Amino acid sequence: MHKTPDFNAPLFFSDPVAALARVQQIYRQSIDFLRQSMHDFVDGGDFDGVRVRACYPFVRLHTRSVTRQSELPAGRLSYGFVAGPGRFETTLTRPDLYADYYLEQFRLLLANHGGELEVGTSTQPIPIHFSFAEHDHVEGQLDGARRALMRDVFDLPDLTVMDDGIANGTHEPRPGEAQPLSLFTAPRVDYSLQRLRHYTGTSPEWFQNFVLFTNYQFYIDEFVRLGRAAMADPDSEYVAFVEPGNVITRRVGLAPQPGDELGAEPPRLPQMPAYHLMREDRSGITMVNIGVGPANAKTITDHIAVLRPHAWLMLGHCAGLRNSQQLGDYVLAHAYVREDHVLDEELPLWVPIPALAEIQLALEAAVADVTGVPPQELKRIMRTGTVASTDNRNWELLPDNTPQRRFSQSRAVALDMESATIAANGFRFRVPYGTLLCVSDKPLHGEIKLPGMANHFYRERVDQHLRIGIRAVELLRAGGVDQLHSRKLRSFAEVAFQ
């Protein structure tokens, strides 16, 4: 016997606000139904022969023409429209978290194509694990036998519906199946939201639309200092600072919000801790310490991508490969040699990773602003060139100097382990990206990291480097996020959602 919530027939909307309200209604009904069923199950209710199921809402667009009818500024965007006539749809989740995002996508679709959006209940089940509230751990009260019975009663996460075929450009709809509207299906989004909690120690709600990645704790320490200082400034543009464990500090003069008291410093930091300097419109800055290596870089960007940030930037240390470089010099990446290997299956090596002009200009201007060096003299402290990323931390020890030869042939000026991965995943997921590194050693020229020298270097450069990253975000924000989402990142038959 199937136990389901009341059926919601599909409805058509020409008003994006009404369409969003319908999505929220369907989702809330499904989630409330699943939560109540789970509580009944935990309390020992009789579920013999019962299958509990609730499904995600969907949004669907029917178009009959290639021509777009909008003459609004939206027509200059690289998203918000479908590639041609047909039926397009996607499942949706967390319309509370994604309310502003969904509303904008709906508005653009209606502006560009007219007609109506169809909203209804899909046939894609919501896994029971994705229905739990942030602090709801009712399944922990189950004994082993009852926990095993869950599989027979509730839908569990199904990895076969969570792949990245749409983003990778390999998805082929089955006969009669609609074309996708979004890079990510609802189960794929929910999966990543759960992973973000695990890896970063903070809820997805706190993530901001500009993300800084680093591979050193020194940068995080400085970001925490700046974040707490901003909270002590009543004139700060930022309204809250969130640390792992969802520990929330509101700006002085602002009242605590319900739920703030639930935050608690974790006994140990998560694998890739995140910190959030928040603005009211979510255009603040999230900073994540991804640690060392391309695997971490891929993991965290795989999941942050579902939040559809406006940009992510890598701020880290690198090995300088040119004798003319000095320790503390900056490297602005305009190309990448990918020897990280973690994305070879999803993004073949023959795919170029282009530099994005808006990001490059913002980073260059930020270096000039923060250092005080005139733009015409920036070459004295900053090199623009190719960055190589490798998955072999001890590449220097390989025989016959083969890595050195390849790096020389590629004209690389710097080497690290994460930047190419972050840029390539930004390309893959249509998230604008950029890289500004700081030379911390020159292994090809006898200048290797030593403890005393390294500590001095970190103290001297971390504060300035971080302030450059923050300044770049300020410039990108001021320039308008609509300018960021480059057509360079869009394919021939691109999904409509940003």
Secondary structure, 3 states (H helix, E strand, C coil): CEECCCCCCCEEECCHHHHHHHHHHHHHHHHHHHHHHHHHHHCCCCCCCCEECCEEEEEEEEECCCCCCCCCHHHHCCCCCCCCCEEEEEECCCCCCCHHHHHHHHHHHHHHHCCCEEEEEEEEECCHHHHCCCCCCHHHHCCHHHHHHHHHHCCCCCHHHCCCHHHHCCCCCCCCCCEECCCCCHHHHHHHHHHHHHHHCCCHHHCCCEEEEECCHHHHHHHHHHHHHHHCCCCCCCCEEEECCCEEEECCCCCCCCCHHHCCCCCCCCCCCEEEEECCCCCCEEEEECCCCHHHHHHHHHHHHHHCCCEEEEEEEEEECCCCCCCCCEEEEEEEEEECCCCCCCCCCCCCCCCCHHHHHHHHHHHHHHHCCCHHHHHHCEEEEEEEEECCCCHHHCHHHHHHHHHHHCCEEEEECCHHHHHHHHHHCCCCEEEEEEEEEEHHHCECCCHHHHHHHHHHHHHHHHHHHHHHHHHHHHHCHHHCCCHHHCCCCCCCCC
